[in-house]
Amino acid sequence: MQDSIDADTIISEIDMIRTNDSRAIVLVEGPEDIAALDPHLKESECFTLPTTGNSILMGAIRIADDRRMAKVVAISDLDWTGILYPAYNSPNVIYTDDYDLDATLMNCPGIVSRITSSHCDREKVRQLLERTGTGSIFYLATQISAIIGALRLASIRDGLQLKLRHFPVEKVIDWQTYTVDPRKLAVEAITRTTNCSISPDELEMIIKSEAAQILNPLRYCSGHDLIATFATIIRRSCGGSAGADSLSRALRAAFSCADLQSTGLYFKLDSWAKDRGINAWGKEPDCFCATT
């Protein structure tokens, strides 16, 4: 069913909604975004509408802009915007602070610490951070995920067509140093790719070159890689048993009003809404999110 959905389908749905509903429509990429944002939105003023992917979301908002449709806004993953391709210049597009919404959520101060405290053995976490000389598991997950993200970037930019979807990060980590082993990463990426045109030696050199150019590791981290790495670390070293899916749900459940209000996303949507006479965000106690 999802394969039949395109930008025109979304616009047709908006047209149908508009026959009896004048609330603002917040286009998002999928159900995970809805789970994170819906508890905070003021339902009487606006609601989310999923579009099944970034290309469909952006296609839909372009049509909405061309038709000058009122009170329709898109929340898009930042992805490689500004690195591989330019931003779409529209007042009706709001990009996530970081690579995607999950990465934006994980970067909220304290949210990973709260999840860690409820899923991990505190003493094992202390020992891990002492052993690695780092201040948080989030830092470790970011350093690891950034290398995988750099390979994703190079694959797209250089046309390598590597199969990196749902990448098994646990297979490429050096557990002595809690860093990515470039050789293991190159071999795993090639193994997963049919008719790969590049050798392990060549790909390893690309990985090392890309890694050396990373200035802001978080900018390279997709939420999927961050959560998968986070789950792998806590299962391996922190006495936890939760998988990536469980941690992903826990992340959204832990996303409070205070967390939301620490993001640029909050202020950008708030500004967009107020310019149109809309109160987008619910206020406690009207907001149904988890509070701290």
C-alpha positions as CSV (number, residue, x, y, z in Angstrom):
1,M,0.0,0.0,0.0
2,Q,2.8,2.4,0.9
3,D,4.4,1.9,-2.5
4,S,1.4,3.5,-4.1
5,I,1.7,6.7,-2.0
6,D,3.3,9.6,-3.7
7,A,3.3,13.4,-3.3
8,D,0.1,13.8,-5.3
9,T,-1.5,11.2,-3.0
10,I,-0.6,13.4,0.1
11,I,-2.0,16.5,-1.6
12,S,-5.2,14.8,-2.4
13,E,-5.5,13.7,1.2
14,I,-5.0,17.3,2.3
15,D,-7.7,18.5,-0.1
16,M,-10.1,16.0,1.4
17,I,-9.2,17.0,4.9
18,R,-9.7,20.6,4.1
19,T,-13.4,20.0,3.3
20,N,-14.1,19.9,7.1
21,D,-10.9,20.6,9.0
22,S,-9.1,23.9,9.0
23,R,-6.4,23.0,11.5
24,A,-2.7,23.4,10.5
25,I,-1.2,20.3,9.0
26,V,2.3,19.3,10.0
27,L,3.7,16.9,7.4
28,V,6.3,14.5,8.8
29,E,8.2,11.6,7.3
30,G,6.7,8.6,9.3
31,P,5.0,7.2,12.4
32,E,8.2,7.5,14.5
33,D,8.0,11.3,14.0
34,I,4.4,11.3,15.0
35,A,5.1,9.3,18.2
36,A,7.7,11.9,19.2
37,L,5.8,15.1,18.3
38,D,2.1,14.3,18.8
39,P,2.2,14.4,22.6
40,H,3.4,18.0,22.5
41,L,1.2,19.5,19.8
42,K,-2.0,21.3,20.6
43,E,-4.5,19.0,18.9
44,S,-7.2,21.7,18.6
45,E,-4.8,23.8,16.5
46,C,-2.8,21.4,14.4
47,F,-2.0,17.7,13.7
48,T,0.6,15.6,12.0
49,L,0.2,13.8,8.7
50,P,2.7,11.1,7.7
51,T,4.1,11.0,4.2
52,T,6.2,7.7,4.2
53,G,9.5,9.3,3.4
54,N,11.6,12.4,2.8
55,S,11.2,12.5,-1.0
56,I,7.4,12.2,-0.8
57,L,7.3,14.8,2.0
58,M,9.4,17.3,0.0
59,G,7.5,16.6,-3.1
60,A,4.2,17.3,-1.3
61,I,5.4,20.5,0.3
62,R,6.6,21.8,-3.1
63,I,3.1,21.2,-4.5
64,A,1.5,22.8,-1.5
65,D,3.8,25.8,-1.9
66,D,3.0,26.0,-5.7
67,R,-0.7,25.9,-4.9
68,R,-0.3,28.4,-2.0
69,M,-2.0,26.0,0.4
70,A,-2.6,27.7,3.8
71,K,-1.3,26.3,7.1
72,V,0.7,23.4,5.7
73,V,4.3,22.9,7.0
74,A,6.8,20.1,6.6
75,I,9.3,18.9,9.2
76,S,12.1,17.4,7.2
77,D,15.2,15.4,8.3
78,L,18.3,17.6,7.8
79,D,20.1,14.5,6.3
80,W,22.9,15.7,4.0
81,T,21.3,19.1,3.3
82,G,24.0,21.7,3.0
83,I,26.6,19.1,2.4
84,L,25.5,17.1,-0.7
85,Y,22.5,19.2,-1.8
86,P,21.1,22.6,-1.0
87,A,18.2,23.3,1.4
88,Y,14.8,23.9,-0.1
89,N,14.2,27.5,0.5
90,S,10.6,27.8,1.8
91,P,9.0,29.3,4.9
92,N,7.0,26.1,5.1
93,V,9.9,23.7,5.6
94,I,11.5,23.2,9.0
95,Y,14.6,21.0,9.2
96,T,15.6,19.0,12.2
97,D,18.4,20.3,14.3
98,D,20.6,17.3,13.6
99,Y,20.7,14.6,10.9
100,D,17.1,13.5,11.7
101,L,14.5,13.7,14.4
102,D,15.9,10.7,16.4
103,A,19.4,12.3,16.4
104,T,17.8,15.6,17.5
105,L,16.1,13.9,20.4
106,M,19.2,12.0,21.5
107,N,21.1,15.3,21.6
108,C,18.7,16.8,24.1
109,P,20.6,17.4,27.4
110,G,20.1,14.5,29.8
111,I,17.8,12.4,27.7
112,V,20.3,9.6,27.0
113,S,21.4,9.7,30.7
114,R,17.8,9.1,31.8
115,I,17.4,6.2,29.4
116,T,20.8,4.8,30.5
117,S,19.9,4.9,34.2
118,S,16.7,2.9,33.5
119,H,18.3,0.3,31.3
120,C,21.9,-0.2,32.5
121,D,23.8,-1.3,35.6
122,R,25.2,1.9,37.1
123,E,28.5,0.4,38.2
124,K,29.2,-1.1,34.7
125,V,28.4,2.3,33.1
126,R,30.9,3.9,35.5
127,Q,33.6,1.3,34.7
128,L,33.0,1.7,30.9
129,L,33.3,5.5,31.0
130,E,36.4,5.3,33.2
131,R,38.0,2.7,30.9
132,T,37.3,4.8,27.8
133,G,38.0,8.1,29.3
134,T,34.8,9.6,28.1
135,G,32.0,11.4,29.8
136,S,28.9,9.6,28.4
137,I,27.7,6.7,26.4
138,F,26.2,9.2,24.0
139,Y,29.7,10.5,23.3
140,L,30.9,6.9,22.5
141,A,27.9,6.3,20.3
142,T,28.4,9.5,18.4
143,Q,32.1,8.8,17.7
144,I,31.2,5.3,16.3
145,S,28.1,6.4,14.4
146,A,30.0,9.3,12.8
147,I,32.4,7.0,11.0
148,I,29.5,4.9,9.6
149,G,27.8,8.1,8.6
150,A,31.0,9.3,6.8
151,L,30.9,6.1,4.8
152,R,27.3,6.7,3.9
153,L,28.2,10.2,2.7
154,A,31.1,9.0,0.6
155,S,28.9,6.2,-0.9
156,I,26.3,8.7,-2.1
157,R,28.7,11.4,-3.2
158,D,31.0,9.0,-5.1
159,G,28.3,6.7,-6.5
160,L,29.6,3.6,-4.7
161,Q,26.1,2.3,-4.2
162,L,27.0,0.4,-1.0
163,K,24.2,-1.4,0.8
164,L,24.3,0.3,4.2
165,R,20.7,0.2,5.3
166,H,20.2,-1.3,8.8
167,F,23.9,-1.6,9.1
168,P,25.1,-4.1,11.8
169,V,27.4,-1.7,13.8
170,E,28.2,-4.4,16.3
171,K,30.3,-6.2,13.6
172,V,32.7,-3.3,13.0
173,I,33.5,-2.1,16.5
174,D,36.9,-2.7,18.1
175,W,35.8,-3.5,21.6
176,Q,39.2,-2.8,23.1
177,T,39.0,0.9,22.1
178,Y,35.3,1.3,21.5
179,T,36.0,2.7,18.0
180,V,35.2,1.6,14.5
181,D,37.7,-0.7,12.9
182,P,38.1,0.8,9.4
183,R,39.0,-2.6,7.9
184,K,36.0,-4.4,9.4
185,L,33.8,-1.6,8.2
186,A,35.1,-1.8,4.6
187,V,34.8,-5.6,4.5
188,E,31.3,-5.6,5.9
189,A,30.1,-2.9,3.6
190,I,31.5,-4.7,0.6
191,T,30.1,-8.1,1.7
192,R,26.6,-6.6,1.9
193,T,26.8,-5.1,-1.6
194,T,26.1,-7.1,-4.7
195,N,28.7,-6.7,-7.5
196,C,30.7,-4.1,-5.5
197,S,33.1,-2.3,-7.7
198,I,35.6,-1.3,-5.1
199,S,38.2,-3.3,-3.2
200,P,38.5,-3.6,0.6
201,D,41.8,-1.7,0.5
202,E,40.4,1.1,-1.5
203,L,37.3,1.4,0.7
204,E,39.4,1.3,3.8
205,M,41.4,4.3,2.5
206,I,38.2,6.2,1.8
207,I,36.9,5.5,5.3
208,K,40.2,6.7,6.9
209,S,40.2,9.8,4.7
210,E,36.6,10.7,5.5
211,A,37.1,10.1,9.2
212,A,40.1,12.5,9.3
213,Q,37.9,15.3,7.9
214,I,35.1,15.0,10.5
215,L,34.9,18.2,12.5
216,N,31.4,17.8,14.0
217,P,30.8,14.0,14.6
218,L,27.1,14.5,15.4
219,R,26.4,16.0,12.0
220,Y,27.3,12.6,10.4
221,C,25.1,10.5,12.8
222,S,21.7,9.2,11.7
223,G,19.3,8.4,14.5
224,H,19.2,4.8,13.4
225,D,23.0,4.4,13.7
226,L,23.1,6.2,17.0
227,I,20.3,4.1,18.6
228,A,21.8,0.8,17.2
229,T,25.2,1.8,18.5
230,F,23.8,2.8,21.9
231,A,21.9,-0.5,22.2
232,T,25.0,-2.5,21.2
233,I,27.2,-0.7,23.8
234,I,24.7,-1.2,26.7
235,R,24.2,-4.8,25.9
236,R,27.9,-5.5,25.5
237,S,29.2,-3.5,28.4
238,C,26.6,-2.0,30.7
239,G,24.4,-4.9,31.8
240,G,21.5,-3.9,29.6
241,S,19.3,-6.2,27.4
242,A,17.2,-3.8,25.4
243,G,17.4,-3.8,21.7
244,A,17.4,-0.9,19.3
245,D,13.6,-1.0,18.8
246,S,13.0,-0.9,22.6
247,L,15.4,1.9,23.1
248,S,13.9,3.8,20.2
249,R,10.5,3.7,21.9
250,A,12.0,4.6,25.3
251,L,13.6,7.6,23.6
252,R,10.3,9.0,22.4
253,A,8.6,8.2,25.8
254,A,11.3,10.1,27.6
255,F,11.1,13.1,25.3
256,S,9.6,15.7,27.7
257,C,8.4,19.3,27.2
258,A,11.7,20.6,28.6
259,D,13.6,18.4,26.1
260,L,11.5,19.7,23.2
261,Q,12.0,23.3,24.3
262,S,15.8,22.9,24.2
263,T,15.6,22.3,20.4
264,G,15.7,24.7,17.5
265,L,12.8,22.7,16.0
266,Y,10.5,23.9,18.9
267,F,11.2,27.5,18.2
268,K,11.1,27.3,14.4
269,L,7.6,25.6,14.4
270,D,6.4,27.9,17.2
271,S,7.5,31.0,15.1
272,W,5.9,29.5,11.9
273,A,2.6,28.9,13.8
274,K,2.5,32.3,15.5
275,D,3.0,34.1,12.2
276,R,-0.3,32.4,11.1
277,G,-2.2,33.0,14.4
278,I,-1.7,29.4,15.5
279,N,-0.6,28.0,18.9
280,A,1.2,24.9,17.8
281,W,2.6,23.5,21.1
282,G,0.5,22.5,24.0
283,K,1.3,23.9,27.4
284,E,1.6,21.8,30.6
285,P,-0.7,20.4,32.0
286,D,-2.4,20.4,28.6
287,C,0.6,18.6,27.0
288,F,0.4,14.8,27.3
289,C,4.1,14.2,27.2
290,A,6.2,12.6,30.0
291,T,7.3,15.3,32.4
292,T,10.3,15.5,34.6
